Amino acid sequence: MFVKFQAVENEFTQFVSESIYSKTDYSLEVALQSRDNDIGLSHTIDKIIAIPQRSSFVFFDNLTLEFSSPYSMLKSLEAYINHEKWSLAPLVIPHFENKKYSLMIIGNPAEERISINKLATYHFDEKQSCLNIKLETGVNEQYYRLSDDLIVGLSDNNLSSFYILNLKIKDR
């Protein structure tokens, strides 16, 4: 399945993320939550009239993205990878506008589970506690801040990278 992504400016809801990597079970988890635990009037109306909330999943090898429904907004990111396979090197945090965005799937995906045949590579800067997940090398890559600690890179509406800032690493 061919899928495209879009960063949409989100002036109503400010998201925070918690990013944790566990060395014992090789799990990386980034959960996006609204700062005020609400995602606007339309979400409140959907809850009142009981519109079902489903999730869509996009898989890139060992990386899984969860998008909430009915808005197809990124809700979480998970990966299972041994940290010893990360390349260690200083990273340059890309320039991005100081606005908050939501990452969305363009259109309404017909399938709830979408697999994309791309391998993710992981690059970690220990000094900055920043993890870069690279999905492709994009031309004219543009960067968007999804939360205080999560930046996404898009190239021609293709998902190309994530920068996870202030990653907490647990030994246990």
C-alpha positions in Angstrom: 0.0 0.0 0.0 1.3 3.4 -0.9 0.8 6.0 1.9 1.7 9.7 2.2 2.0 11.8 5.3 1.4 15.5 6.1 2.4 17.8 9.0 -0.5 20.0 9.8 -0.1 23.1 12.0 -1.9 22.5 15.3 -2.7 25.8 17.0 -5.4 24.3 19.3 -3.6 21.4 21.0 -0.1 21.3 22.4 1.4 17.8 22.6 3.9 16.5 25.0 5.8 13.3 24.5 7.5 10.9 26.8 10.4 8.9 25.2 11.8 5.9 26.9 14.2 3.2 25.7 14.6 0.0 27.8 17.9 -1.8 27.4 16.5 -5.0 28.9 13.7 -5.6 26.5 15.1 -3.4 23.6 11.9 -1.3 23.4 11.6 2.3 22.4 8.4 4.0 23.2 7.3 7.5 22.4 3.8 8.4 23.4 2.2 11.7 22.4 -0.4 13.2 24.7 -2.1 16.6 24.6 -0.9 19.0 27.3 -4.4 19.5 28.6 -5.6 15.9 27.9 -8.1 17.2 25.2 -7.7 17.4 21.5 -10.3 20.1 20.8 -14.0 20.6 20.4 -14.4 18.1 17.6 -12.9 15.3 19.8 -15.2 16.3 22.6 -18.3 16.1 20.3 -17.1 12.7 19.0 -16.9 11.4 22.6 -20.4 12.8 23.4 -22.0 11.2 20.4 -19.9 8.0 20.8 -18.0 8.0 17.5 -15.8 4.9 17.8 -12.1 5.5 18.2 -9.9 3.1 16.2 -6.3 3.2 15.5 -4.4 2.6 12.2 -0.8 1.2 12.3 2.0 1.8 9.9 4.9 -0.6 10.0 8.5 0.1 8.9 10.5 -3.1 9.6 10.9 -2.9 13.4 9.3 0.6 13.8 5.5 0.9 14.4 3.5 4.1 14.2 0.1 4.3 15.7 -2.4 6.9 14.3 -5.6 7.7 16.1 -8.9 7.7 14.3 -11.0 9.4 13.0 -8.3 12.1 12.5 -5.3 9.9 11.6 -3.0 11.8 13.9 0.2 10.2 15.2 -0.4 8.9 18.6 2.7 6.8 19.4 5.9 5.4 18.0 7.4 2.0 19.1 10.4 0.1 18.0 12.2 -3.0 19.1 15.9 -2.9 18.4 19.1 -3.7 20.3 20.7 -0.4 21.2 24.1 -1.9 20.3 23.0 -1.7 16.7 22.6 2.1 16.9 25.5 4.1 15.4 27.0 6.5 17.9 27.9 10.0 16.6 27.2 13.6 17.3 23.9 14.7 15.7 22.9 18.1 14.4 19.4 18.9 15.3 17.7 20.2 12.2 16.2 23.6 11.9 12.4 23.7 12.3 9.7 26.4 12.8 8.9 27.1 16.4 5.3 26.0 15.9 3.6 22.7 16.9 2.3 20.3 14.2 0.4 17.0 14.1 1.6 14.2 11.8 -1.3 12.8 9.8 -1.8 10.2 7.1 -3.1 11.9 4.0 -6.6 10.7 3.2 -8.4 8.1 5.1 -6.5 4.8 5.0 -8.8 1.9 4.0 -6.6 -0.6 5.9 -5.9 -0.5 9.7 -2.5 -2.1 9.2 -0.2 -0.7 6.6 3.3 -2.1 6.0 6.0 -0.1 4.2 9.0 -1.8 2.9 11.7 0.5 4.4 14.4 -0.3 6.9 15.0 2.2 9.7 18.5 3.1 10.8 19.2 4.4 14.3 21.8 7.1 15.1 22.3 8.2 18.8 24.1 11.2 20.2 24.9 10.3 23.9 25.9 13.8 24.8 22.5 15.3 23.7 20.5 12.2 24.5 19.1 12.4 21.0 18.0 9.5 18.8 17.6 10.0 15.0 15.6 7.3 13.2 16.2 7.5 9.5 13.8 6.0 7.1 15.1 7.5 3.8 17.4 10.2 2.6 15.1 12.8 1.3 15.6 15.7 -1.0 14.2 19.0 0.3 13.5 17.4 3.7 11.4 19.7 5.9 11.2 19.3 9.7 8.2 19.8 12.0 8.0 19.8 15.7 5.3 17.4 17.0 6.0 18.0 20.7 8.8 19.4 22.8 10.8 16.3 22.3 9.8 14.9 18.9 10.6 16.3 15.4 9.6 14.6 12.2 11.2 15.0 8.8 9.1 14.8 5.6 10.3 14.8 2.0 7.6 15.1 -0.7 5.0 13.8 1.8 7.2 10.7 2.5 8.2 10.1 6.1 12.0 10.4 6.1 13.1 10.7 9.8 12.4 11.3 13.4 14.5 13.1 16.0 13.7 12.1 19.6 15.2 14.6 22.0 15.8 14.0 25.7 15.5 10.2 25.3 15.4 8.5 28.7 17.4 5.3 28.7 16.5 2.7 31.4 19.0 -0.1 32.2 16.2 -2.2 33.7 
